[in-house]
Amino acid sequence: MKNFLKSPTDINRIEYWAVTTMFVFSIFFLVSSSIHDTELNYDSERFREAGQYYSYFENHFLPTLIRLISFYSGYLLLAFIVVPPLTRRENITRNVLIALGTFYLISVVLATTNTWLRGYLFSKYGEEELYAKMFQESAIFSFWLMMMFALYNIIKYLAVYLLENSELIQAKYRVITRDGIYAFIVWMIALFLLLMSHASSEAVLALSACLLAGIFLYCYSMYFLLPGSQRAAKPFRNYLKNFFWVALLSSLPIFVILFIMVSDEREEISIVTAFFNVVFQLLFTAPLTWYVYKHRMTVDYEIKGLQTALGRSAADLNFLRSQINPHFLFNILNALYGTSLQENAERTSEGIQKLGDMMRFMLHENLQEKISLNREIEYLNNYIALQSLRTQSSPDITIITEIEEHVGILQIAPMLLIPFVENAFKHGISLKERSNIRISLVTKDKTLYFDISNSIHEKSANDPEKDNNGIGLSNVQQRLRLMYPTRHELSIRDSGKEFFVHLTIQLD
């Protein structure tokens, strides 16, 4: 709907064709009517009773056609030429004068055509008296048309504003739903139609009050009653009970307003309307709101499931793209491992072996949705050992690990913990400054507790990694939200000198 009403030109085009269609159908019905129609026979009979000559063309067709043309052309002038600049506050005086002049001309046309349509009244009134009566009635009717046209434009532009800004309104006032905005627009249109149909003031007040109360109850139920009732043992019964009391309270202001505004002879209308409001809201608004809410929850669950699956796939794909897993590297590593053994390079051969184990893990087990926690811990240990090979000769670098050997069948998403360790070694190690890394991993009652802290060192200006923060942490945060949405807590803190990570996960 927002896209539908995005362009004012589109709205004007729809309005133009709607009015033109109504005008064409009115002309069609006018042309298709004949002298044998009951209403026309009744008009001709009144002319004969007054002793005057009746002509279908002069006393019905021509004046009615002139009226239709004047209404149609006047509406086009006002709706598409006069009102738009008024809404933009352009040439206010000129356009107001044009609007008043248009309605004055309509009143003159109505008065003139009335003398043809109701010419039989000349025998009852004098010529001057009849003209005065006709112009007075036409002026009153023209003024009423002007008020209705102003009300229609207020409704139209308010509806367009509400629909175009429904998202902002809902974001600021969460109790106001998009459906509630649509319902309010329908309420304004219904009120306008009631006024156009010359319905009694009591009926307009009663129906308007009940419909407006229904909109309020709909929004209130969507925001307060329904979410709370879902936690009850019997949700619908709990919701209906609370809805009844709110509906009963909503009838109180309706009763007071109608009691004050209706005449003394019609005081019972306030009581009847208040009672009708409660019945109407219970039988119509309450079940409708329940149905819409349940349907919306179903759709939201389906969308959330699709988003979760899509997000998991995207996250895994992004993570895989950040890795290098070609098979040919294994052949190269095997060759280097053999060479290092021949040269008695124990540290080098150990590092190559651990790197090979890590790459094998990344190539095969990283593609699974869940793996054993033991395998994830083994991968962490290999990575830490590999990193320690290049730092063990430096006395200023301290690496403390307390990784508990897990005994059990707990499972975890693969490569979920390693980005934090990688980040610690990437930013926490400096060969020129004192550095420290502390890693702790324990499990208790299916809950994993993972803590990392590392020193922070500013990178040199010529370091290629200076401005490269990578995608590791943001990636793992996204994976945690998707795979453990309500079963994890992640706390990250940067003190300027040290970086802290605390992660708890409820595992399967």
C-alpha positions as CSV (number, residue, x, y, z in Angstrom):
1,M,0.0,0.0,0.0
2,K,2.9,2.3,0.7
3,N,4.3,1.8,-2.7
4,F,0.8,2.1,-4.2
5,L,0.4,5.6,-2.7
6,K,4.0,6.7,-3.2
7,S,3.3,9.0,-6.1
8,P,0.6,11.7,-5.8
9,T,0.1,11.5,-9.6
10,D,-1.0,7.9,-9.2
11,I,-3.6,8.9,-6.6
12,N,-5.0,11.7,-8.8
13,R,-5.2,9.4,-11.7
14,I,-7.2,6.8,-9.8
15,E,-9.5,9.6,-8.4
16,Y,-10.0,11.0,-11.8
17,W,-11.0,7.8,-13.4
18,A,-13.3,7.0,-10.5
19,V,-15.1,10.3,-10.8
20,T,-15.3,10.0,-14.6
21,T,-16.7,6.5,-14.3
22,M,-19.4,7.8,-12.0
23,F,-20.2,10.7,-14.3
24,V,-20.4,8.4,-17.4
25,F,-22.8,6.0,-15.6
26,S,-24.9,8.9,-14.5
27,I,-25.2,10.1,-18.1
28,F,-26.0,6.5,-19.2
29,F,-28.8,6.1,-16.7
30,L,-30.1,9.6,-17.7
31,V,-30.2,8.7,-21.3
32,S,-31.6,5.3,-20.8
33,S,-34.5,6.6,-18.7
34,S,-37.8,7.1,-20.5
35,I,-41.1,8.9,-20.0
36,H,-42.6,5.6,-18.8
37,D,-40.5,5.6,-15.7
38,T,-42.5,5.9,-12.5
39,E,-40.7,9.0,-11.2
40,L,-41.0,10.8,-14.5
41,N,-44.7,9.9,-14.6
42,Y,-45.1,11.4,-11.2
43,D,-43.4,14.6,-12.2
44,S,-45.5,14.9,-15.3
45,E,-48.6,14.4,-13.2
46,R,-47.7,17.2,-10.9
47,F,-47.2,19.5,-13.9
48,R,-50.6,18.6,-15.3
49,E,-52.3,19.1,-11.9
50,A,-50.7,22.6,-11.8
51,G,-52.2,23.2,-15.3
52,Q,-48.7,23.6,-16.9
53,Y,-47.2,21.9,-19.9
54,Y,-44.6,19.2,-19.2
55,S,-41.7,18.4,-21.5
56,Y,-39.4,15.5,-20.7
57,F,-36.5,17.2,-22.5
58,E,-37.0,20.7,-21.0
59,N,-38.3,19.7,-17.5
60,H,-36.1,16.6,-16.8
61,F,-33.3,15.6,-19.3
62,L,-31.7,19.0,-20.0
63,P,-31.7,20.4,-16.4
64,T,-30.4,17.1,-15.0
65,L,-27.7,17.0,-17.7
66,I,-26.6,20.5,-16.8
67,R,-26.4,19.6,-13.2
68,L,-24.3,16.5,-13.8
69,I,-21.9,18.5,-16.0
70,S,-21.6,21.3,-13.5
71,F,-20.9,18.8,-10.6
72,Y,-18.4,16.9,-12.7
73,S,-16.5,19.9,-14.0
74,G,-16.7,21.7,-10.6
75,Y,-15.2,18.6,-8.9
76,L,-12.4,18.3,-11.5
77,L,-11.6,22.0,-11.1
78,L,-11.5,21.9,-7.3
79,A,-9.8,18.5,-6.8
80,F,-7.1,18.8,-9.4
81,I,-6.4,22.5,-9.9
82,V,-7.5,24.3,-6.7
83,V,-6.9,21.9,-3.8
84,P,-3.3,20.7,-4.6
85,P,-1.7,24.1,-4.4
86,L,-3.7,24.9,-1.3
87,T,-2.2,21.9,0.4
88,R,1.2,23.2,-0.6
89,R,0.2,26.7,0.7
90,E,0.6,28.3,-2.7
91,N,-1.6,31.2,-4.0
92,I,-3.9,30.7,-1.0
93,T,-6.1,33.8,-1.6
94,R,-6.6,33.2,-5.3
95,N,-7.5,29.5,-4.9
96,V,-9.8,30.2,-2.0
97,L,-11.7,32.7,-4.1
98,I,-11.8,30.3,-7.0
99,A,-13.2,27.6,-4.7
100,L,-15.9,29.9,-3.3
101,G,-16.8,31.1,-6.8
102,T,-17.1,27.6,-8.0
103,F,-19.6,26.7,-5.2
104,Y,-21.5,29.9,-5.9
105,L,-21.8,29.0,-9.6
106,I,-23.0,25.5,-8.6
107,S,-25.7,27.1,-6.4
108,V,-26.8,29.3,-9.3
109,V,-27.0,26.3,-11.6
110,L,-29.0,24.4,-9.0
111,A,-31.4,27.2,-8.5
112,T,-31.9,27.7,-12.2
113,T,-32.4,24.1,-13.0
114,N,-34.8,23.8,-10.1
115,T,-37.1,26.2,-11.8
116,W,-37.2,23.8,-14.8
117,L,-37.5,20.6,-12.7
118,R,-40.0,22.0,-10.3
119,G,-41.8,24.4,-12.6
120,Y,-45.2,23.2,-11.3
121,L,-44.6,25.3,-8.2
122,F,-45.1,28.5,-10.1
123,S,-48.9,28.0,-9.6
124,K,-48.4,27.9,-5.9
125,Y,-45.8,30.7,-5.4
126,G,-45.3,34.0,-7.1
127,E,-42.4,34.2,-9.5
128,E,-40.3,36.4,-7.2
129,E,-41.1,34.3,-4.2
130,L,-40.3,31.0,-6.0
131,Y,-37.0,32.3,-7.3
132,A,-36.1,33.4,-3.8
133,K,-37.0,30.1,-2.4
134,M,-35.1,28.2,-5.0
135,F,-31.9,30.3,-4.6
136,Q,-32.1,30.0,-0.8
137,E,-32.4,26.2,-1.0
138,S,-29.6,25.9,-3.6
139,A,-27.3,28.2,-1.5
140,I,-27.9,26.0,1.6
141,F,-27.3,22.8,-0.5
142,S,-24.2,24.3,-2.1
143,F,-22.8,25.2,1.3
144,W,-23.4,21.7,2.5
145,L,-21.6,20.4,-0.6
146,M,-18.7,22.6,0.2
147,M,-18.5,21.3,3.7
148,M,-18.7,17.7,2.5
149,F,-16.0,18.4,-0.1
150,A,-13.7,19.9,2.5
151,L,-14.3,16.9,4.8
152,Y,-13.6,14.5,1.9
153,N,-10.2,16.2,1.2
154,I,-9.3,16.2,4.8
155,I,-9.9,12.4,5.0
156,K,-8.1,11.8,1.7
157,Y,-4.9,13.7,2.5
158,L,-4.9,12.5,6.1
159,A,-5.3,8.9,4.8
160,V,-2.4,9.4,2.4
161,Y,-0.2,10.8,5.1
162,L,-1.0,8.0,7.5
163,L,-0.3,5.3,4.9
164,E,2.9,6.9,3.7
165,N,4.2,7.3,7.3
166,S,2.7,4.2,8.8
167,E,6.1,2.6,9.5
168,L,7.4,5.8,11.3
169,I,4.1,6.1,13.3
170,Q,4.2,2.4,14.3
171,A,7.9,2.7,15.3
172,K,7.2,5.8,17.5
173,Y,3.9,4.6,18.9
174,R,4.1,0.8,19.1
175,V,0.5,0.4,20.2
176,I,-0.6,1.8,16.8
177,T,-0.5,-1.0,14.3
178,R,-0.6,-0.7,10.5
179,D,-3.9,-2.5,10.5
180,G,-5.2,0.0,13.0
181,I,-4.2,2.8,10.6
182,Y,-6.1,1.1,7.8
183,A,-9.1,0.7,10.1
184,F,-9.0,4.4,11.1
185,I,-9.1,5.4,7.4
186,V,-12.1,3.1,6.8
187,W,-13.8,4.7,9.9
188,M,-13.3,8.2,8.4
189,I,-14.7,7.1,5.1
190,A,-17.7,5.4,6.8
191,L,-18.3,8.6,8.8
192,F,-18.2,10.6,5.6
193,L,-20.7,8.3,3.8
194,L,-23.0,8.5,6.8
195,L,-23.0,12.3,6.6
196,M,-23.5,12.2,2.9
197,S,-26.5,9.9,3.3
198,H,-28.2,12.4,5.7
199,A,-28.4,9.8,8.4
200,S,-29.7,11.0,11.8
201,S,-27.2,12.6,14.1
202,E,-27.9,9.9,16.8
203,A,-27.1,7.1,14.3
204,V,-23.9,8.8,13.2
205,L,-22.7,9.3,16.7
206,A,-23.6,5.8,17.8
207,L,-22.0,4.0,14.9
208,S,-18.9,6.2,14.8
209,A,-18.3,5.7,18.6
210,C,-18.6,1.9,18.3
211,L,-16.4,1.7,15.3
212,L,-13.8,4.0,16.9
213,A,-13.9,1.9,20.1
214,G,-13.4,-1.2,18.0
215,I,-10.2,0.3,16.5
216,F,-8.9,1.2,19.9
217,L,-9.6,-2.3,21.2
218,Y,-7.9,-3.9,18.2
219,C,-4.7,-2.0,18.7
220,Y,-4.8,-2.5,22.5
221,S,-5.4,-6.2,22.2
222,M,-2.6,-6.6,19.6
223,Y,-0.1,-4.8,21.8
224,F,-1.1,-5.8,25.4
225,L,-3.8,-8.4,25.7
226,L,-2.8,-11.0,23.1
227,P,0.9,-11.2,23.9
228,G,0.2,-11.6,27.6
229,S,-2.6,-14.2,27.1
230,Q,-0.3,-16.6,25.2
231,R,1.5,-17.4,28.4
232,A,-1.7,-18.5,30.1
233,A,-2.9,-22.1,30.3
234,K,-5.9,-21.4,28.2
235,P,-4.9,-18.4,26.0
236,F,-8.2,-17.7,24.3
237,R,-10.3,-17.8,27.5
238,N,-7.8,-15.6,29.3
239,Y,-7.8,-13.1,26.3
240,L,-11.6,-13.1,26.1
241,K,-12.0,-12.4,29.8
242,N,-9.6,-9.5,29.7
243,F,-11.1,-8.2,26.5
244,F,-14.6,-8.2,28.1
245,W,-13.5,-5.8,30.9
246,V,-11.7,-3.5,28.5
247,A,-14.8,-3.4,26.2
248,L,-16.9,-2.7,29.2
249,L,-14.7,0.2,30.1
250,S,-14.8,1.5,26.5
251,S,-18.6,1.7,26.7
252,L,-18.4,4.2,29.6
253,P,-17.2,7.2,27.6
254,I,-19.6,6.3,24.8
255,F,-22.5,6.4,27.2
256,V,-21.4,9.7,28.7
257,I,-20.9,11.4,25.3
258,L,-24.2,10.2,23.8
259,F,-26.0,11.1,27.0
260,I,-24.8,14.6,26.8
261,M,-25.2,15.1,23.1
262,V,-28.6,13.5,22.3
263,S,-31.9,15.2,23.1
264,D,-33.7,14.5,26.3
265,E,-36.4,12.5,24.5
266,R,-33.8,10.0,23.1
267,E,-31.7,9.4,26.3
268,E,-32.3,5.6,25.9
269,I,-30.0,5.7,22.8
270,S,-26.9,6.1,25.1
271,I,-27.8,3.0,27.1
272,V,-28.6,0.9,24.0
273,T,-25.4,2.0,22.2
274,A,-23.2,1.3,25.2
275,F,-24.8,-2.2,25.5
276,F,-24.5,-2.7,21.7
277,N,-20.8,-1.7,21.8
278,V,-20.0,-4.4,24.3
279,V,-21.9,-7.1,22.3
280,F,-20.4,-5.9,19.0
281,Q,-16.8,-5.9,20.3
282,L,-17.2,-9.4,21.9
283,L,-18.8,-11.0,18.8
284,F,-16.9,-9.2,16.1
285,T,-13.7,-7.3,17.2
286,A,-12.5,-9.9,19.7
287,P,-12.5,-13.0,17.4
288,L,-11.2,-10.9,14.4
289,T,-8.3,-9.7,16.4
290,W,-7.5,-13.2,17.7
291,Y,-7.6,-14.6,14.2
292,V,-5.3,-11.8,12.7
293,Y,-2.9,-12.2,15.6
294,K,-2.6,-16.0,15.3
295,H,-2.3,-15.7,11.5
296,R,0.4,-13.1,11.9
297,M,2.3,-15.3,14.4
298,T,2.2,-18.2,11.9
299,V,3.5,-16.1,9.1
300,D,6.2,-14.5,11.4
301,Y,7.4,-18.0,12.4
302,E,7.7,-19.1,8.8
303,I,9.6,-15.9,7.8
304,K,11.9,-16.3,10.8
305,G,12.6,-19.9,9.9
306,L,13.4,-18.9,6.3
307,Q,15.6,-16.0,7.5
308,T,17.4,-18.3,10.0
309,A,18.1,-20.9,7.3
310,L,19.2,-18.2,4.8
311,G,21.3,-16.4,7.4
312,R,23.0,-19.6,8.5
313,S,23.8,-20.5,5.0
314,A,25.1,-17.0,4.3
315,A,27.1,-17.0,7.5
316,D,28.6,-20.4,6.8
317,L,29.4,-19.4,3.2
318,N,31.1,-16.2,4.3
319,F,33.1,-18.2,6.8
320,L,34.1,-20.8,4.3
321,R,35.1,-18.1,1.9
322,S,37.5,-16.7,4.5
323,Q,39.3,-20.0,4.7
324,I,41.6,-21.7,2.2
325,N,40.9,-25.4,1.9
326,P,42.3,-26.7,-1.4
327,H,43.3,-30.4,-1.4
328,F,46.6,-29.7,-3.1
329,L,47.9,-28.0,0.1
330,F,47.9,-31.4,1.8
331,N,50.4,-32.7,-0.8
332,I,52.6,-29.6,-0.2
333,L,52.4,-30.0,3.6
334,N,53.3,-33.7,3.3
335,A,56.4,-32.8,1.2
336,L,57.5,-30.1,3.7
337,Y,56.9,-32.4,6.6
338,G,59.2,-35.0,5.0
339,T,61.8,-32.4,4.3
340,S,61.8,-31.1,7.9
341,L,62.2,-34.6,9.3
342,Q,65.2,-35.2,7.0
343,E,66.8,-31.9,8.2
344,N,66.0,-32.8,11.9
345,A,63.8,-29.6,12.2
346,E,61.6,-30.9,14.9
347,R,59.7,-27.6,15.6
348,T,59.0,-27.2,11.9
349,S,57.8,-30.7,11.4
350,E,55.6,-30.4,14.5
351,G,54.1,-27.2,13.2
352,I,53.4,-28.7,9.7
353,Q,51.8,-31.7,11.3
354,K,49.5,-29.7,13.4
355,L,48.6,-27.4,10.5
356,G,47.8,-30.5,8.4
357,D,45.4,-31.7,11.2
358,M,43.8,-28.3,11.3
359,M,43.3,-28.1,7.6
360,R,41.8,-31.6,7.5
361,F,39.4,-30.6,10.2
362,M,38.4,-27.5,8.2
363,L,37.9,-29.4,5.0
364,H,35.8,-32.2,6.3
365,E,34.2,-31.5,9.7
366,N,33.7,-27.8,9.1
367,L,30.9,-28.5,6.7
368,Q,28.7,-30.3,9.3
369,E,26.1,-28.5,11.2
370,K,27.2,-29.9,14.6
371,I,30.4,-31.8,15.7
372,S,31.6,-33.3,18.9
373,L,32.9,-30.7,21.4
374,N,36.0,-32.9,21.8
375,R,36.9,-32.3,18.1
376,E,36.4,-28.5,18.5
377,I,38.6,-28.5,21.6
378,E,41.2,-30.6,19.7
379,Y,41.2,-28.0,16.9
380,L,41.7,-25.2,19.5
381,N,44.6,-27.0,21.1
382,N,46.3,-27.6,17.7
383,Y,45.9,-23.9,16.8
384,I,47.3,-22.7,20.2
385,A,50.2,-25.1,19.9
386,L,51.0,-24.0,16.4
387,Q,50.9,-20.3,17.5
388,S,53.1,-21.1,20.5
389,L,55.9,-22.5,18.3
390,R,56.7,-19.0,17.1
391,T,56.5,-17.3,20.5
392,Q,58.0,-19.9,23.0
393,S,61.5,-18.4,22.6
394,S,60.3,-15.0,23.7
395,P,60.2,-14.5,27.5
396,D,58.0,-11.5,27.3
397,I,55.1,-13.5,25.8
398,T,52.8,-15.4,28.3
399,I,50.2,-17.8,27.0
400,I,48.1,-19.4,29.7
401,T,45.5,-22.0,28.7
402,E,43.0,-23.8,31.0
403,I,41.1,-25.9,28.5
404,E,39.2,-28.7,30.2
405,E,39.3,-32.1,28.5
406,H,35.7,-32.8,27.9
407,V,34.2,-36.3,28.5
408,G,30.8,-36.7,27.1
409,I,28.6,-36.4,24.0
410,L,28.0,-32.7,23.8
411,Q,28.0,-31.1,20.4
412,I,28.7,-27.7,19.1
413,A,28.7,-25.8,15.8
414,P,32.1,-26.2,14.2
415,M,34.6,-23.3,14.1
416,L,32.5,-21.4,16.6
417,L,35.2,-20.7,19.2
418,I,38.3,-20.3,17.0
419,P,37.6,-16.8,15.8
420,F,38.0,-15.5,19.4
421,V,41.3,-17.3,19.8
422,E,42.5,-16.1,16.4
423,N,41.6,-12.6,17.3
424,A,43.5,-12.9,20.6
425,F,46.7,-14.0,18.9
426,K,46.3,-11.5,16.0
427,H,46.0,-8.5,18.3
428,G,47.5,-9.7,21.6
429,I,51.0,-10.8,20.5
430,S,53.9,-8.4,20.0
431,L,57.5,-9.5,19.6
432,K,58.7,-6.1,20.9
433,E,56.4,-5.6,23.9
434,R,55.2,-7.6,26.9
435,S,52.2,-9.7,25.8
436,N,49.8,-12.0,27.4
437,I,46.9,-14.3,26.4
438,R,44.7,-16.2,28.8
439,I,42.2,-18.8,27.5
440,S,39.8,-20.8,29.7
441,L,37.2,-23.3,28.6
442,V,35.1,-25.4,31.0
443,T,31.7,-27.2,30.8
444,K,29.2,-27.7,33.5
445,D,25.7,-29.3,33.2
446,K,25.7,-28.9,29.4
447,T,26.8,-25.3,29.6
448,L,30.1,-24.2,28.1
449,Y,32.0,-21.3,29.7
450,F,34.6,-19.7,27.4
451,D,36.8,-16.8,28.5
452,I,39.6,-15.1,26.7
453,S,41.7,-12.0,27.6
454,N,44.6,-10.6,25.7
455,S,46.8,-7.5,25.7
456,I,46.3,-5.0,23.0
457,H,49.1,-3.6,20.9
458,E,48.9,-0.8,18.3
459,K,50.1,-2.0,14.9
460,S,52.8,-0.2,13.0
461,A,51.9,2.1,10.1
462,N,53.4,-0.3,7.5
463,D,51.6,-3.4,8.9
464,P,49.3,-4.7,6.2
465,E,46.9,-5.9,8.9
466,K,46.6,-2.4,10.5
467,D,43.2,-1.5,9.0
468,N,42.0,-5.1,8.4
469,N,39.7,-6.1,11.2
470,G,38.5,-9.3,9.3
471,I,35.1,-10.9,9.4
472,G,35.8,-13.4,12.2
473,L,34.1,-11.7,15.2
474,S,31.1,-10.3,13.3
475,N,30.7,-13.7,11.6
476,V,30.7,-15.7,14.8
477,Q,28.3,-13.2,16.5
478,Q,25.8,-13.7,13.6
479,R,26.2,-17.5,13.8
480,L,25.5,-17.4,17.6
481,R,22.3,-15.3,17.0
482,L,21.1,-17.8,14.4
483,M,22.1,-21.1,15.9
484,Y,21.8,-20.3,19.7
485,P,19.3,-17.4,19.7
486,T,18.1,-17.8,23.3
487,R,20.9,-20.1,24.6
488,H,24.0,-18.0,24.6
489,E,25.4,-14.9,26.3
490,L,28.3,-13.0,24.8
491,S,30.1,-10.2,26.5
492,I,33.0,-8.3,24.8
493,R,34.9,-5.6,26.6
494,D,37.8,-3.4,25.5
495,S,39.6,-1.5,28.2
496,G,42.1,0.1,25.9
497,K,45.0,-2.1,27.2
498,E,43.2,-5.4,27.3
499,F,40.5,-7.2,25.4
500,F,38.0,-9.5,27.2
501,V,35.6,-12.0,25.8
502,H,33.1,-14.0,27.9
503,L,30.9,-16.6,26.2
504,T,28.4,-19.1,27.7
505,I,26.5,-21.5,25.5
506,Q,23.8,-24.1,26.4
507,L,24.9,-27.0,24.3
508,D,22.9,-30.0,23.1
